[in-house]
Amino acid sequence: MTPEFVMGLARQSLETLLAVSLPVLLLSLVVGLFISIFQSVTQIQEMTLSFVPKIVVTFLALLLFGSWMMSKMTDFTREIFQNINHWVQ
C-alpha cells in the first residue's frame, strides 16, 4: 500500500461519511435556525421548544433517508471487502 492509496481511501471514507450524515444534519440545522429565529422574535426562552422539534425532525430524516444511508454505507463496505485482497499483499 502506498501513501497515496491510503490517503485516497481516507478521502473516500470521509466523503462517504459526509454524504451519509449531511441530510440529517442539514435538516436539524434548518429547523434549529427557524426555532431560534422564532424564539428571538417572541422572546420565549423555553429549552424544550428548541430540543423537541430538532429531535422529531432528526427521527423523520432518519426514516426518510435511512435506506439510502444504509445503501451508501453498505456499498462502500462491500467495495472495501471485495478489494482488500488486492491491497494487502
PyMOL Python script that loads the backbone (N, CA, C, O; Angstrom):
from pymol import cmd

cmd.read_pdbstr("""\
ATOM      1  N   MET A   1       0.828  -1.176   0.000  1.00  0.00           N
ATOM      2  CA  MET A   1       0.000   0.000   0.000  1.00  0.00           C
ATOM      3  C   MET A   1       0.874   1.242   0.000  1.00  0.00           C
ATOM      4  O   MET A   1       1.763   1.402   0.837  1.00  0.00           O
ATOM      5  N   THR A   2       0.612   2.078  -0.918  1.00  0.00           N
ATOM      6  CA  THR A   2       1.373   3.317  -0.999  1.00  0.00           C
ATOM      7  C   THR A   2       0.685   4.401  -0.163  1.00  0.00           C
ATOM      8  O   THR A   2      -0.510   4.312   0.117  1.00  0.00           O
ATOM      9  N   PRO A   3       1.441   5.411   0.227  1.00  0.00           N
ATOM     10  CA  PRO A   3       0.814   6.513   0.974  1.00  0.00           C
ATOM     11  C   PRO A   3      -0.291   7.211   0.186  1.00  0.00           C
ATOM     12  O   PRO A   3      -1.266   7.683   0.770  1.00  0.00           O
ATOM     13  N   GLU A   4      -0.145   7.276  -1.127  1.00  0.00           N
ATOM     14  CA  GLU A   4      -1.175   7.897  -1.952  1.00  0.00           C
ATOM     15  C   GLU A   4      -2.474   7.093  -1.913  1.00  0.00           C
ATOM     16  O   GLU A   4      -3.567   7.658  -1.875  1.00  0.00           O
ATOM     17  N   PHE A   5      -2.336   5.763  -1.922  1.00  0.00           N
ATOM     18  CA  PHE A   5      -3.511   4.905  -1.853  1.00  0.00           C
ATOM     19  C   PHE A   5      -4.228   5.069  -0.517  1.00  0.00           C
ATOM     20  O   PHE A   5      -5.455   5.161  -0.471  1.00  0.00           O
ATOM     21  N   VAL A   6      -3.461   5.104   0.565  1.00  0.00           N
ATOM     22  CA  VAL A   6      -4.049   5.255   1.895  1.00  0.00           C
ATOM     23  C   VAL A   6      -4.766   6.593   2.006  1.00  0.00           C
ATOM     24  O   VAL A   6      -5.859   6.669   2.566  1.00  0.00           O
ATOM     25  N   MET A   7      -4.154   7.651   1.474  1.00  0.00           N
ATOM     26  CA  MET A   7      -4.788   8.962   1.516  1.00  0.00           C
ATOM     27  C   MET A   7      -6.058   8.977   0.652  1.00  0.00           C
ATOM     28  O   MET A   7      -7.049   9.603   1.028  1.00  0.00           O
ATOM     29  N   GLY A   8      -6.036   8.306  -0.483  1.00  0.00           N
ATOM     30  CA  GLY A   8      -7.224   8.221  -1.333  1.00  0.00           C
ATOM     31  C   GLY A   8      -8.360   7.469  -0.656  1.00  0.00           C
ATOM     32  O   GLY A   8      -9.522   7.866  -0.745  1.00  0.00           O
ATOM     33  N   LEU A   9      -8.011   6.373   0.023  1.00  0.00           N
ATOM     34  CA  LEU A   9      -9.017   5.602   0.749  1.00  0.00           C
ATOM     35  C   LEU A   9      -9.579   6.409   1.921  1.00  0.00           C
ATOM     36  O   LEU A   9     -10.779   6.354   2.189  1.00  0.00           O
ATOM     37  N   ALA A  10      -8.735   7.147   2.610  1.00  0.00           N
ATOM     38  CA  ALA A  10      -9.192   8.007   3.703  1.00  0.00           C
ATOM     39  C   ALA A  10     -10.107   9.108   3.164  1.00  0.00           C
ATOM     40  O   ALA A  10     -11.122   9.428   3.782  1.00  0.00           O
ATOM     41  N   ARG A  11      -9.756   9.680   2.029  1.00  0.00           N
ATOM     42  CA  ARG A  11     -10.597  10.713   1.410  1.00  0.00           C
ATOM     43  C   ARG A  11     -11.957  10.149   1.031  1.00  0.00           C
ATOM     44  O   ARG A  11     -12.989  10.779   1.267  1.00  0.00           O
ATOM     45  N   GLN A  12     -11.952   8.960   0.443  1.00  0.00           N
ATOM     46  CA  GLN A  12     -13.208   8.321   0.054  1.00  0.00           C
ATOM     47  C   GLN A  12     -14.062   7.996   1.289  1.00  0.00           C
ATOM     48  O   GLN A  12     -15.287   8.110   1.251  1.00  0.00           O
ATOM     49  N   SER A  13     -13.412   7.598   2.365  1.00  0.00           N
ATOM     50  CA  SER A  13     -14.133   7.314   3.610  1.00  0.00           C
ATOM     51  C   SER A  13     -14.772   8.577   4.160  1.00  0.00           C
ATOM     52  O   SER A  13     -15.929   8.551   4.579  1.00  0.00           O
ATOM     53  N   LEU A  14     -14.043   9.675   4.167  1.00  0.00           N
ATOM     54  CA  LEU A  14     -14.588  10.941   4.665  1.00  0.00           C
ATOM     55  C   LEU A  14     -15.710  11.461   3.768  1.00  0.00           C
ATOM     56  O   LEU A  14     -16.694  12.010   4.264  1.00  0.00           O
ATOM     57  N   GLU A  15     -15.572  11.292   2.457  1.00  0.00           N
ATOM     58  CA  GLU A  15     -16.638  11.711   1.546  1.00  0.00           C
ATOM     59  C   GLU A  15     -17.914  10.909   1.798  1.00  0.00           C
ATOM     60  O   GLU A  15     -19.014  11.463   1.782  1.00  0.00           O
ATOM     61  N   THR A  16     -17.764   9.615   2.029  1.00  0.00           N
ATOM     62  CA  THR A  16     -18.925   8.776   2.329  1.00  0.00           C
ATOM     63  C   THR A  16     -19.555   9.193   3.653  1.00  0.00           C
ATOM     64  O   THR A  16     -20.778   9.273   3.766  1.00  0.00           O
ATOM     65  N   LEU A  17     -18.728   9.453   4.639  1.00  0.00           N
ATOM     66  CA  LEU A  17     -19.225   9.897   5.941  1.00  0.00           C
ATOM     67  C   LEU A  17     -20.009  11.197   5.822  1.00  0.00           C
ATOM     68  O   LEU A  17     -21.092  11.321   6.395  1.00  0.00           O
ATOM     69  N   LEU A  18     -19.479  12.161   5.089  1.00  0.00           N
ATOM     70  CA  LEU A  18     -20.165  13.439   4.916  1.00  0.00           C
ATOM     71  C   LEU A  18     -21.458  13.281   4.128  1.00  0.00           C
ATOM     72  O   LEU A  18     -22.471  13.894   4.468  1.00  0.00           O
ATOM     73  N   ALA A  19     -21.432  12.469   3.085  1.00  0.00           N
ATOM     74  CA  ALA A  19     -22.635  12.273   2.277  1.00  0.00           C
ATOM     75  C   ALA A  19     -23.742  11.603   3.078  1.00  0.00           C
ATOM     76  O   ALA A  19     -24.918  11.929   2.912  1.00  0.00           O
ATOM     77  N   VAL A  20     -23.371  10.671   3.944  1.00  0.00           N
ATOM     78  CA  VAL A  20     -24.369   9.948   4.730  1.00  0.00           C
ATOM     79  C   VAL A  20     -24.941  10.825   5.846  1.00  0.00           C
ATOM     80  O   VAL A  20     -26.135  10.752   6.137  1.00  0.00           O
ATOM     81  N   SER A  21     -24.117  11.636   6.458  1.00  0.00           N
ATOM     82  CA  SER A  21     -24.592  12.433   7.596  1.00  0.00           C
ATOM     83  C   SER A  21     -25.210  13.764   7.183  1.00  0.00           C
ATOM     84  O   SER A  21     -25.922  14.376   7.980  1.00  0.00           O
ATOM     85  N   LEU A  22     -24.961  14.225   5.974  1.00  0.00           N
ATOM     86  CA  LEU A  22     -25.421  15.547   5.552  1.00  0.00           C
ATOM     87  C   LEU A  22     -26.936  15.739   5.611  1.00  0.00           C
ATOM     88  O   LEU A  22     -27.368  16.762   6.144  1.00  0.00           O
ATOM     89  N   PRO A  23     -27.766  14.838   5.107  1.00  0.00           N
ATOM     90  CA  PRO A  23     -29.215  15.108   5.129  1.00  0.00           C
ATOM     91  C   PRO A  23     -29.768  15.327   6.539  1.00  0.00           C
ATOM     92  O   PRO A  23     -30.549  16.251   6.766  1.00  0.00           O
ATOM     93  N   VAL A  24     -29.370  14.490   7.468  1.00  0.00           N
ATOM     94  CA  VAL A  24     -29.883  14.604   8.833  1.00  0.00           C
ATOM     95  C   VAL A  24     -29.370  15.873   9.492  1.00  0.00           C
ATOM     96  O   VAL A  24     -30.140  16.598  10.122  1.00  0.00           O
ATOM     97  N   LEU A  25     -28.094  16.147   9.357  1.00  0.00           N
ATOM     98  CA  LEU A  25     -27.530  17.335   9.980  1.00  0.00           C
ATOM     99  C   LEU A  25     -28.076  18.617   9.367  1.00  0.00           C
ATOM    100  O   LEU A  25     -28.324  19.590  10.079  1.00  0.00           O
ATOM    101  N   LEU A  26     -28.263  18.623   8.063  1.00  0.00           N
ATOM    102  CA  LEU A  26     -28.770  19.817   7.396  1.00  0.00           C
ATOM    103  C   LEU A  26     -30.207  20.127   7.811  1.00  0.00           C
ATOM    104  O   LEU A  26     -30.543  21.280   8.079  1.00  0.00           O
ATOM    105  N   LEU A  27     -31.048  19.103   7.862  1.00  0.00           N
ATOM    106  CA  LEU A  27     -32.428  19.325   8.302  1.00  0.00           C
ATOM    107  C   LEU A  27     -32.488  19.790   9.750  1.00  0.00           C
ATOM    108  O   LEU A  27     -33.281  20.671  10.084  1.00  0.00           O
ATOM    109  N   SER A  28     -31.666  19.213  10.608  1.00  0.00           N
ATOM    110  CA  SER A  28     -31.628  19.648  12.014  1.00  0.00           C
ATOM    111  C   SER A  28     -31.147  21.089  12.129  1.00  0.00           C
ATOM    112  O   SER A  28     -31.656  21.857  12.945  1.00  0.00           O
ATOM    113  N   LEU A  29     -30.180  21.446  11.321  1.00  0.00           N
ATOM    114  CA  LEU A  29     -29.674  22.817  11.330  1.00  0.00           C
ATOM    115  C   LEU A  29     -30.743  23.808  10.895  1.00  0.00           C
ATOM    116  O   LEU A  29     -30.911  24.854  11.524  1.00  0.00           O
ATOM    117  N   VAL A  30     -31.463  23.493   9.833  1.00  0.00           N
ATOM    118  CA  VAL A  30     -32.505  24.396   9.333  1.00  0.00           C
ATOM    119  C   VAL A  30     -33.619  24.555  10.363  1.00  0.00           C
ATOM    120  O   VAL A  30     -34.077  25.670  10.615  1.00  0.00           O
ATOM    121  N   VAL A  31     -34.055  23.453  10.956  1.00  0.00           N
ATOM    122  CA  VAL A  31     -35.102  23.536  11.976  1.00  0.00           C
ATOM    123  C   VAL A  31     -34.605  24.314  13.186  1.00  0.00           C
ATOM    124  O   VAL A  31     -35.345  25.130  13.735  1.00  0.00           O
ATOM    125  N   GLY A  32     -33.386  24.081  13.607  1.00  0.00           N
ATOM    126  CA  GLY A  32     -32.819  24.829  14.725  1.00  0.00           C
ATOM    127  C   GLY A  32     -32.740  26.311  14.448  1.00  0.00           C
ATOM    128  O   GLY A  32     -32.979  27.128  15.338  1.00  0.00           O
ATOM    129  N   LEU A  33     -32.405  26.666  13.219  1.00  0.00           N
ATOM    130  CA  LEU A  33     -32.347  28.078  12.845  1.00  0.00           C
ATOM    131  C   LEU A  33     -33.727  28.723  12.900  1.00  0.00           C
ATOM    132  O   LEU A  33     -33.880  29.823  13.429  1.00  0.00           O
ATOM    133  N   PHE A  34     -34.728  28.039  12.355  1.00  0.00           N
ATOM    134  CA  PHE A  34     -36.088  28.586  12.403  1.00  0.00           C
ATOM    135  C   PHE A  34     -36.609  28.704  13.832  1.00  0.00           C
ATOM    136  O   PHE A  34     -37.264  29.687  14.177  1.00  0.00           O
ATOM    137  N   ILE A  35     -36.323  27.718  14.650  1.00  0.00           N
ATOM    138  CA  ILE A  35     -36.753  27.775  16.049  1.00  0.00           C
ATOM    139  C   ILE A  35     -36.040  28.918  16.770  1.00  0.00           C
ATOM    140  O   ILE A  35     -36.660  29.624  17.565  1.00  0.00           O
ATOM    141  N   SER A  36     -34.763  29.106  16.507  1.00  0.00           N
ATOM    142  CA  SER A  36     -34.023  30.207  17.140  1.00  0.00           C
ATOM    143  C   SER A  36     -34.570  31.565  16.725  1.00  0.00           C
ATOM    144  O   SER A  36     -34.695  32.468  17.552  1.00  0.00           O
ATOM    145  N   ILE A  37     -34.895  31.708  15.452  1.00  0.00           N
ATOM    146  CA  ILE A  37     -35.491  32.965  14.987  1.00  0.00           C
ATOM    147  C   ILE A  37     -36.845  33.173  15.654  1.00  0.00           C
ATOM    148  O   ILE A  37     -37.150  34.280  16.096  1.00  0.00           O
ATOM    149  N   PHE A  38     -37.657  32.128  15.731  1.00  0.00           N
ATOM    150  CA  PHE A  38     -38.961  32.224  16.392  1.00  0.00           C
ATOM    151  C   PHE A  38     -38.804  32.621  17.866  1.00  0.00           C
ATOM    152  O   PHE A  38     -39.546  33.468  18.362  1.00  0.00           O
ATOM    153  N   GLN A  39     -37.843  32.012  18.559  1.00  0.00           N
ATOM    154  CA  GLN A  39     -37.615  32.345  19.967  1.00  0.00           C
ATOM    155  C   GLN A  39     -37.131  33.778  20.132  1.00  0.00           C
ATOM    156  O   GLN A  39     -37.504  34.451  21.093  1.00  0.00           O
ATOM    157  N   SER A  40     -36.317  34.243  19.221  1.00  0.00           N
ATOM    158  CA  SER A  40     -35.836  35.623  19.300  1.00  0.00           C
ATOM    159  C   SER A  40     -36.961  36.625  19.072  1.00  0.00           C
ATOM    160  O   SER A  40     -37.033  37.650  19.750  1.00  0.00           O
ATOM    161  N   VAL A  41     -37.824  36.331  18.130  1.00  0.00           N
ATOM    162  CA  VAL A  41     -38.922  37.250  17.812  1.00  0.00           C
ATOM    163  C   VAL A  41     -39.949  37.283  18.942  1.00  0.00           C
ATOM    164  O   VAL A  41     -40.436  38.350  19.315  1.00  0.00           O
ATOM    165  N   THR A  42     -40.274  36.116  19.480  1.00  0.00           N
ATOM    166  CA  THR A  42     -41.319  36.052  20.510  1.00  0.00           C
ATOM    167  C   THR A  42     -40.762  36.161  21.924  1.00  0.00           C
ATOM    168  O   THR A  42     -41.541  36.269  22.871  1.00  0.00           O
ATOM    169  N   GLN A  43     -39.467  36.139  22.099  1.00  0.00           N
ATOM    170  CA  GLN A  43     -38.787  36.196  23.394  1.00  0.00           C
ATOM    171  C   GLN A  43     -39.217  35.057  24.321  1.00  0.00           C
ATOM    172  O   GLN A  43     -39.263  35.218  25.541  1.00  0.00           O
ATOM    173  N   ILE A  44     -39.528  33.921  23.731  1.00  0.00           N
ATOM    174  CA  ILE A  44     -39.815  32.715  24.505  1.00  0.00           C
ATOM    175  C   ILE A  44     -38.502  31.944  24.612  1.00  0.00           C
ATOM    176  O   ILE A  44     -37.946  31.525  23.596  1.00  0.00           O
ATOM    177  N   GLN A  45     -38.009  31.756  25.816  1.00  0.00           N
ATOM    178  CA  GLN A  45     -36.730  31.078  26.013  1.00  0.00           C
ATOM    179  C   GLN A  45     -36.929  29.722  26.692  1.00  0.00           C
ATOM    180  O   GLN A  45     -36.333  29.446  27.733  1.00  0.00           O
ATOM    181  N   GLU A  46     -37.747  28.905  26.110  1.00  0.00           N
ATOM    182  CA  GLU A  46     -38.020  27.575  26.630  1.00  0.00           C
ATOM    183  C   GLU A  46     -37.095  26.573  25.940  1.00  0.00           C
ATOM    184  O   GLU A  46     -37.057  26.507  24.711  1.00  0.00           O
ATOM    185  N   MET A  47     -36.352  25.797  26.724  1.00  0.00           N
ATOM    186  CA  MET A  47     -35.380  24.859  26.150  1.00  0.00           C
ATOM    187  C   MET A  47     -36.055  23.739  25.360  1.00  0.00           C
ATOM    188  O   MET A  47     -35.541  23.314  24.325  1.00  0.00           O
ATOM    189  N   THR A  48     -37.191  23.263  25.836  1.00  0.00           N
ATOM    190  CA  THR A  48     -37.853  22.163  25.133  1.00  0.00           C
ATOM    191  C   THR A  48     -38.401  22.610  23.783  1.00  0.00           C
ATOM    192  O   THR A  48     -38.591  21.785  22.889  1.00  0.00           O
ATOM    193  N   LEU A  49     -38.652  23.888  23.628  1.00  0.00           N
ATOM    194  CA  LEU A  49     -39.144  24.399  22.348  1.00  0.00           C
ATOM    195  C   LEU A  49     -38.101  24.222  21.246  1.00  0.00           C
ATOM    196  O   LEU A  49     -38.464  24.031  20.085  1.00  0.00           O
ATOM    197  N   SER A  50     -36.836  24.280  21.583  1.00  0.00           N
ATOM    198  CA  SER A  50     -35.792  24.073  20.582  1.00  0.00           C
ATOM    199  C   SER A  50     -35.379  22.606  20.478  1.00  0.00           C
ATOM    200  O   SER A  50     -34.966  22.150  19.412  1.00  0.00           O
ATOM    201  N   PHE A  51     -35.488  21.875  21.570  1.00  0.00           N
ATOM    202  CA  PHE A  51     -34.991  20.499  21.592  1.00  0.00           C
ATOM    203  C   PHE A  51     -35.944  19.524  20.916  1.00  0.00           C
ATOM    204  O   PHE A  51     -35.515  18.715  20.094  1.00  0.00           O
ATOM    205  N   VAL A  52     -37.207  19.586  21.244  1.00  0.00           N
ATOM    206  CA  VAL A  52     -38.172  18.599  20.751  1.00  0.00           C
ATOM    207  C   VAL A  52     -38.333  18.643  19.227  1.00  0.00           C
ATOM    208  O   VAL A  52     -38.295  17.585  18.599  1.00  0.00           O
ATOM    209  N   PRO A  53     -38.511  19.814  18.601  1.00  0.00           N
ATOM    210  CA  PRO A  53     -38.641  19.793  17.128  1.00  0.00           C
ATOM    211  C   PRO A  53     -37.402  19.247  16.419  1.00  0.00           C
ATOM    212  O   PRO A  53     -37.520  18.565  15.400  1.00  0.00           O
ATOM    213  N   LYS A  54     -36.215  19.544  16.952  1.00  0.00           N
ATOM    214  CA  LYS A  54     -34.999  19.024  16.304  1.00  0.00           C
ATOM    215  C   LYS A  54     -34.929  17.504  16.419  1.00  0.00           C
ATOM    216  O   LYS A  54     -34.515  16.830  15.475  1.00  0.00           O
ATOM    217  N   ILE A  55     -35.327  16.966  17.557  1.00  0.00           N
ATOM    218  CA  ILE A  55     -35.339  15.503  17.720  1.00  0.00           C
ATOM    219  C   ILE A  55     -36.349  14.870  16.773  1.00  0.00           C
ATOM    220  O   ILE A  55     -36.060  13.855  16.139  1.00  0.00           O
ATOM    221  N   VAL A  56     -37.533  15.468  16.678  1.00  0.00           N
ATOM    222  CA  VAL A  56     -38.569  14.932  15.790  1.00  0.00           C
ATOM    223  C   VAL A  56     -38.098  14.968  14.332  1.00  0.00           C
ATOM    224  O   VAL A  56     -38.273  13.994  13.599  1.00  0.00           O
ATOM    225  N   VAL A  57     -37.504  16.083  13.915  1.00  0.00           N
ATOM    226  CA  VAL A  57     -37.020  16.198  12.538  1.00  0.00           C
ATOM    227  C   VAL A  57     -35.878  15.216  12.279  1.00  0.00           C
ATOM    228  O   VAL A  57     -35.780  14.647  11.192  1.00  0.00           O
ATOM    229  N   THR A  58     -35.026  15.022  13.264  1.00  0.00           N
ATOM    230  CA  THR A  58     -33.930  14.055  13.120  1.00  0.00           C
ATOM    231  C   THR A  58     -34.474  12.646  12.912  1.00  0.00           C
ATOM    232  O   THR A  58     -34.003  11.926  12.032  1.00  0.00           O
ATOM    233  N   PHE A  59     -35.458  12.248  13.710  1.00  0.00           N
ATOM    234  CA  PHE A  59     -36.057  10.921  13.533  1.00  0.00           C
ATOM    235  C   PHE A  59     -36.763  10.793  12.186  1.00  0.00           C
ATOM    236  O   PHE A  59     -36.668   9.757  11.528  1.00  0.00           O
ATOM    237  N   LEU A  60     -37.470  11.843  11.776  1.00  0.00           N
ATOM    238  CA  LEU A  60     -38.135  11.800  10.473  1.00  0.00           C
ATOM    239  C   LEU A  60     -37.122  11.725   9.329  1.00  0.00           C
ATOM    240  O   LEU A  60     -37.342  11.021   8.343  1.00  0.00           O
ATOM    241  N   ALA A  61     -36.021  12.449   9.466  1.00  0.00           N
ATOM    242  CA  ALA A  61     -34.975  12.394   8.441  1.00  0.00           C
ATOM    243  C   ALA A  61     -34.351  11.004   8.384  1.00  0.00           C
ATOM    244  O   ALA A  61     -34.047  10.504   7.301  1.00  0.00           O
ATOM    245  N   LEU A  62     -34.161  10.384   9.536  1.00  0.00           N
ATOM    246  CA  LEU A  62     -33.623   9.022   9.540  1.00  0.00           C
ATOM    247  C   LEU A  62     -34.601   8.042   8.905  1.00  0.00           C
ATOM    248  O   LEU A  62     -34.188   7.112   8.211  1.00  0.00           O
ATOM    249  N   LEU A  63     -35.897   8.246   9.138  1.00  0.00           N
ATOM    250  CA  LEU A  63     -36.888   7.389   8.482  1.00  0.00           C
ATOM    251  C   LEU A  63     -36.901   7.606   6.981  1.00  0.00           C
ATOM    252  O   LEU A  63     -37.019   6.656   6.207  1.00  0.00           O
ATOM    253  N   LEU A  64     -36.780   8.856   6.574  1.00  0.00           N
ATOM    254  CA  LEU A  64     -36.844   9.193   5.158  1.00  0.00           C
ATOM    255  C   LEU A  64     -35.573   8.785   4.404  1.00  0.00           C
ATOM    256  O   LEU A  64     -35.650   8.204   3.321  1.00  0.00           O
ATOM    257  N   PHE A  65     -34.415   9.090   4.974  1.00  0.00           N
ATOM    258  CA  PHE A  65     -33.144   8.851   4.292  1.00  0.00           C
ATOM    259  C   PHE A  65     -32.413   7.597   4.779  1.00  0.00           C
ATOM    260  O   PHE A  65     -31.326   7.291   4.289  1.00  0.00           O
ATOM    261  N   GLY A  66     -32.987   6.878   5.724  1.00  0.00           N
ATOM    262  CA  GLY A  66     -32.299   5.734   6.327  1.00  0.00           C
ATOM    263  C   GLY A  66     -31.907   4.654   5.344  1.00  0.00           C
ATOM    264  O   GLY A  66     -30.793   4.132   5.402  1.00  0.00           O
ATOM    265  N   SER A  67     -32.810   4.314   4.441  1.00  0.00           N
ATOM    266  CA  SER A  67     -32.491   3.245   3.485  1.00  0.00           C
ATOM    267  C   SER A  67     -31.390   3.679   2.525  1.00  0.00           C
ATOM    268  O   SER A  67     -30.523   2.882   2.168  1.00  0.00           O
ATOM    269  N   TRP A  68     -31.424   4.956   2.103  1.00  0.00           N
ATOM    270  CA  TRP A  68     -30.361   5.458   1.228  1.00  0.00           C
ATOM    271  C   TRP A  68     -29.021   5.491   1.966  1.00  0.00           C
ATOM    272  O   TRP A  68     -27.986   5.140   1.401  1.00  0.00           O
ATOM    273  N   MET A  69     -29.049   5.916   3.229  1.00  0.00           N
ATOM    274  CA  MET A  69     -27.821   5.972   4.018  1.00  0.00           C
ATOM    275  C   MET A  69     -27.235   4.571   4.198  1.00  0.00           C
ATOM    276  O   MET A  69     -26.029   4.374   4.048  1.00  0.00           O
ATOM    277  N   MET A  70     -28.086   3.610   4.517  1.00  0.00           N
ATOM    278  CA  MET A  70     -27.621   2.237   4.702  1.00  0.00           C
ATOM    279  C   MET A  70     -27.087   1.665   3.394  1.00  0.00           C
ATOM    280  O   MET A  70     -26.088   0.946   3.398  1.00  0.00           O
ATOM    281  N   SER A  71     -27.734   1.971   2.286  1.00  0.00           N
ATOM    282  CA  SER A  71     -27.272   1.502   0.984  1.00  0.00           C
ATOM    283  C   SER A  71     -25.897   2.076   0.653  1.00  0.00           C
ATOM    284  O   SER A  71     -25.023   1.360   0.165  1.00  0.00           O
ATOM    285  N   LYS A  72     -25.709   3.355   0.917  1.00  0.00           N
ATOM    286  CA  LYS A  72     -24.419   4.021   0.646  1.00  0.00           C
ATOM    287  C   LYS A  72     -23.304   3.401   1.498  1.00  0.00           C
ATOM    288  O   LYS A  72     -22.213   3.128   0.997  1.00  0.00           O
ATOM    289  N   MET A  73     -23.584   3.182   2.785  1.00  0.00           N
ATOM    290  CA  MET A  73     -22.570   2.583   3.668  1.00  0.00           C
ATOM    291  C   MET A  73     -22.293   1.132   3.302  1.00  0.00           C
ATOM    292  O   MET A  73     -21.149   0.683   3.370  1.00  0.00           O
ATOM    293  N   THR A  74     -23.329   0.398   2.914  1.00  0.00           N
ATOM    294  CA  THR A  74     -23.147  -0.999   2.523  1.00  0.00           C
ATOM    295  C   THR A  74     -22.331  -1.106   1.245  1.00  0.00           C
ATOM    296  O   THR A  74     -21.460  -1.969   1.136  1.00  0.00           O
ATOM    297  N   ASP A  75     -22.604  -0.241   0.280  1.00  0.00           N
ATOM    298  CA  ASP A  75     -21.822  -0.249  -0.959  1.00  0.00           C
ATOM    299  C   ASP A  75     -20.353   0.050  -0.698  1.00  0.00           C
ATOM    300  O   ASP A  75     -19.475  -0.597  -1.268  1.00  0.00           O
ATOM    301  N   PHE A  76     -20.086   1.024   0.159  1.00  0.00           N
ATOM    302  CA  PHE A  76     -18.696   1.364   0.483  1.00  0.00           C
ATOM    303  C   PHE A  76     -18.002   0.195   1.193  1.00  0.00           C
ATOM    304  O   PHE A  76     -16.864  -0.145   0.870  1.00  0.00           O
ATOM    305  N   THR A  77     -18.688  -0.408   2.150  1.00  0.00           N
ATOM    306  CA  THR A  77     -18.104  -1.543   2.883  1.00  0.00           C
ATOM    307  C   THR A  77     -17.888  -2.740   1.967  1.00  0.00           C
ATOM    308  O   THR A  77     -16.867  -3.420   2.063  1.00  0.00           O
ATOM    309  N   ARG A  78     -18.845  -2.999   1.082  1.00  0.00           N
ATOM    310  CA  ARG A  78     -18.704  -4.109   0.134  1.00  0.00           C
ATOM    311  C   ARG A  78     -17.493  -3.886  -0.779  1.00  0.00           C
ATOM    312  O   ARG A  78     -16.748  -4.822  -1.068  1.00  0.00           O
ATOM    313  N   GLU A  79     -17.305  -2.656  -1.225  1.00  0.00           N
ATOM    314  CA  GLU A  79     -16.151  -2.337  -2.069  1.00  0.00           C
ATOM    315  C   GLU A  79     -14.841  -2.570  -1.317  1.00  0.00           C
ATOM    316  O   GLU A  79     -13.878  -3.090  -1.881  1.00  0.00           O
ATOM    317  N   ILE A  80     -14.812  -2.188  -0.060  1.00  0.00           N
ATOM    318  CA  ILE A  80     -13.609  -2.413   0.760  1.00  0.00           C
ATOM    319  C   ILE A  80     -13.315  -3.906   0.871  1.00  0.00           C
ATOM    320  O   ILE A  80     -12.186  -4.341   0.642  1.00  0.00           O
ATOM    321  N   PHE A  81     -14.340  -4.694   1.225  1.00  0.00           N
ATOM    322  CA  PHE A  81     -14.130  -6.130   1.414  1.00  0.00           C
ATOM    323  C   PHE A  81     -13.797  -6.859   0.114  1.00  0.00           C
ATOM    324  O   PHE A  81     -13.028  -7.820   0.128  1.00  0.00           O
ATOM    325  N   GLN A  82     -14.359  -6.420  -0.998  1.00  0.00           N
ATOM    326  CA  GLN A  82     -14.078  -7.081  -2.270  1.00  0.00           C
ATOM    327  C   GLN A  82     -12.656  -6.818  -2.743  1.00  0.00           C
ATOM    328  O   GLN A  82     -12.060  -7.671  -3.400  1.00  0.00           O
ATOM    329  N   ASN A  83     -12.105  -5.659  -2.422  1.00  0.00           N
ATOM    330  CA  ASN A  83     -10.786  -5.292  -2.926  1.00  0.00           C
ATOM    331  C   ASN A  83      -9.666  -5.433  -1.913  1.00  0.00           C
ATOM    332  O   ASN A  83      -8.521  -5.098  -2.217  1.00  0.00           O
ATOM    333  N   ILE A  84      -9.961  -5.913  -0.736  1.00  0.00           N
ATOM    334  CA  ILE A  84      -8.937  -5.963   0.307  1.00  0.00           C
ATOM    335  C   ILE A  84      -7.814  -6.928  -0.048  1.00  0.00           C
ATOM    336  O   ILE A  84      -6.664  -6.689   0.321  1.00  0.00           O
ATOM    337  N   ASN A  85      -8.115  -7.999  -0.747  1.00  0.00           N
ATOM    338  CA  ASN A  85      -7.057  -8.950  -1.100  1.00  0.00           C
ATOM    339  C   ASN A  85      -6.109  -8.374  -2.156  1.00  0.00           C
ATOM    340  O   ASN A  85      -4.972  -8.834  -2.259  1.00  0.00           O
ATOM    341  N   HIS A  86      -6.537  -7.389  -2.938  1.00  0.00           N
ATOM    342  CA  HIS A  86      -5.659  -6.743  -3.898  1.00  0.00           C
ATOM    343  C   HIS A  86      -4.742  -5.725  -3.218  1.00  0.00           C
ATOM    344  O   HIS A  86      -3.629  -5.471  -3.679  1.00  0.00           O
ATOM    345  N   TRP A  87      -5.219  -5.153  -2.129  1.00  0.00           N
ATOM    346  CA  TRP A  87      -4.492  -4.087  -1.458  1.00  0.00           C
ATOM    347  C   TRP A  87      -3.436  -4.598  -0.486  1.00  0.00           C
ATOM    348  O   TRP A  87      -2.350  -4.030  -0.375  1.00  0.00           O
ATOM    349  N   VAL A  88      -3.771  -5.681   0.216  1.00  0.00           N
ATOM    350  CA  VAL A  88      -2.860  -6.210   1.236  1.00  0.00           C
ATOM    351  C   VAL A  88      -2.119  -7.399   0.665  1.00  0.00           C
ATOM    352  O   VAL A  88      -2.703  -8.457   0.429  1.00  0.00           O
ATOM    353  N   GLN A  89      -0.823  -7.217   0.444  1.00  0.00           N
ATOM    354  CA  GLN A  89      -0.017  -8.318  -0.091  1.00  0.00           C
ATOM    355  C   GLN A  89       1.380  -8.242   0.468  1.00  0.00           C
ATOM    356  O   GLN A  89       2.221  -9.079   0.142  1.00  0.00           O
TER     357      GLN A  89
END
""", "prot")
cmd.dss("prot")
cmd.show_as("cartoon", "prot")
cmd.util.cbc("prot")
cmd.orient("prot")
